[in-house]
Amino acid sequence: MRKLLRFISLILAFAIVCFVFCGCDALDEMRKTHAVWMDEEQTVISLNGKEYKLLPECNTLAPNEGDDISLTEGDVPLLLADMFSDYYANLSEDEDFIVVDPYDGYTQYFDKESETRNYCVSNRYDEICNRINETIIDYYCYDYDEFDAEVGYYITKRYCLTLEEVATVLNVRKGGIAEMVSQDIDEFYDNADYKLEIYQCSEDTLFRTYAFDLVFKNQKAYIVNDYGEYVEAIGGNYRILAVPDELYDTFCNIADKYFYSER
């Protein structure tokens, strides 16, 4: 017990030193990223004067990632929040959602038996609950990186295909105009020039699920790992569809933001 008390005393002494040298601005920033549980059941989180409520489980809800935050019990001192946070938590870009993944606080390995939990700001809770049950995901999107001169580093953004681009993709996927390619999948990916993951999503991209890979190689475009009705017919767990040459430029335009982020 004495060793534990001594250890805690050392931590508090270190925290006090940090408090002296950090200044008010730094402490204000720390407060903005310190979230606390409001109940023992962990159904409500408080952050910056807002309450976030636990949403029903939903595998397609995917808010744009923002800043990581610390998440602790309410009695943990501000200066020790990072040290005593037993969760990976991320505040969404629009600050309307908190995504929580439990992990072991010592090894920081995620607890594989625990599901990701989504929390929504209270004034949007009913809206998002209704959308979980009713939203149709019939658009497509992908993530790309863009340099933000204001912050001085790359940030991840999400591009949603236009209705015309969606129609083109659907025509290739389901219109029977694409050639089925038979090739070893590992070799195919090794020689690819570009590969981006395409997601099927809601119009605002808040809900999404993986659809397929869009691959470019040797001046041709391919839709790969497009799981569906053709899988059993070809005896495998993937398929490669070659986009018709006359649509190659259209698919290049679709992936333009990703190409730019890769240059």
Secondary structure as the mmCIF struct_conf table of DSSP 4:
data_model
#
loop_
_struct_conf.conf_type_id
_struct_conf.id
_struct_conf.beg_label_comp_id
_struct_conf.beg_label_asym_id
_struct_conf.beg_label_seq_id
_struct_conf.end_label_comp_id
_struct_conf.end_label_asym_id
_struct_conf.end_label_seq_id
HELX_RH_AL_P HELX_RH_AL_P1 ARG A 2 LYS A 32
TURN_TY1_P TURN_TY1_P1 THR A 33 THR A 33
STRN STRN1 HIS A 34 TRP A 37
BEND BEND1 MET A 38 ASP A 39
TURN_TY1_P TURN_TY1_P2 GLU A 40 GLU A 41
STRN STRN2 VAL A 44 LEU A 47
TURN_TY1_P TURN_TY1_P3 ASN A 48 GLY A 49
STRN STRN3 LYS A 50 LEU A 54
HELX_LH_PP_P HELX_LH_PP_P1 LEU A 55 GLU A 57
TURN_TY1_P TURN_TY1_P4 ASN A 59 THR A 60
STRN STRN4 LEU A 61 LEU A 61
HELX_LH_PP_P HELX_LH_PP_P2 PRO A 63 ASN A 64
STRN STRN5 GLU A 65 THR A 72
TURN_TY1_P TURN_TY1_P5 GLY A 74 ASP A 75
BEND BEND2 VAL A 76 VAL A 76
HELX_RH_3T_P HELX_RH_3T_P1 LEU A 78 LEU A 80
TURN_TY1_P TURN_TY1_P6 ALA A 81 PHE A 84
STRN STRN6 TYR A 87 SER A 92
TURN_TY1_P TURN_TY1_P7 GLU A 93 ASP A 94
BEND BEND3 GLU A 95 ASP A 96
STRN STRN7 PHE A 97 PRO A 102
STRN STRN8 TYR A 103 TYR A 103
TURN_TY1_P TURN_TY1_P8 GLY A 105 THR A 107
STRN STRN9 PHE A 110 PHE A 110
TURN_TY1_P TURN_TY1_P9 LYS A 112 GLU A 113
BEND BEND4 SER A 114 SER A 114
HELX_LH_PP_P HELX_LH_PP_P3 GLU A 115 THR A 116
STRN STRN10 ARG A 117 VAL A 121
HELX_RH_3T_P HELX_RH_3T_P2 SER A 122 ARG A 124
HELX_RH_AL_P HELX_RH_AL_P2 TYR A 125 GLU A 134
STRN STRN11 TYR A 139 ASP A 148
TURN_TY1_P TURN_TY1_P10 ALA A 149 GLY A 152
STRN STRN12 TYR A 153 CYS A 160
HELX_RH_AL_P HELX_RH_AL_P3 LEU A 163 LYS A 174
BEND BEND5 GLY A 175 GLY A 176
BEND BEND6 ALA A 178 ALA A 178
STRN STRN13 GLU A 179 VAL A 181
HELX_RH_AL_P HELX_RH_AL_P4 ILE A 185 ASP A 190
TURN_TY1_P TURN_TY1_P11 ASN A 191 ASN A 191
BEND BEND7 ASP A 193 ASP A 193
STRN STRN14 TYR A 194 CYS A 201
TURN_TY1_P TURN_TY1_P12 GLU A 203 ASP A 204
BEND BEND8 THR A 205 LEU A 206
STRN STRN15 PHE A 207 PHE A 207
STRN STRN16 ARG A 208 LYS A 217
TURN_TY1_P TURN_TY1_P13 ASN A 218 GLN A 219
STRN STRN17 LYS A 220 VAL A 224
BEND BEND9 ASN A 225 ASN A 225
BEND BEND10 GLY A 228 GLY A 228
TURN_TY1_P TURN_TY1_P14 GLU A 229 TYR A 230
HELX_RH_AL_P HELX_RH_AL_P5 VAL A 231 ILE A 234
TURN_TY1_P TURN_TY1_P15 GLY A 235 GLY A 235
BEND BEND11 GLY A 236 ASN A 237
STRN STRN18 ILE A 240 ALA A 242
HELX_LH_PP_P HELX_LH_PP_P4 VAL A 243 PRO A 244
HELX_RH_3T_P HELX_RH_3T_P3 ASP A 245 LEU A 247
HELX_RH_AL_P HELX_RH_AL_P6 TYR A 248 ILE A 254
TURN_TY1_P TURN_TY1_P16 ALA A 255 ALA A 255
HELX_RH_AL_P HELX_RH_AL_P7 ASP A 256 GLU A 262
#
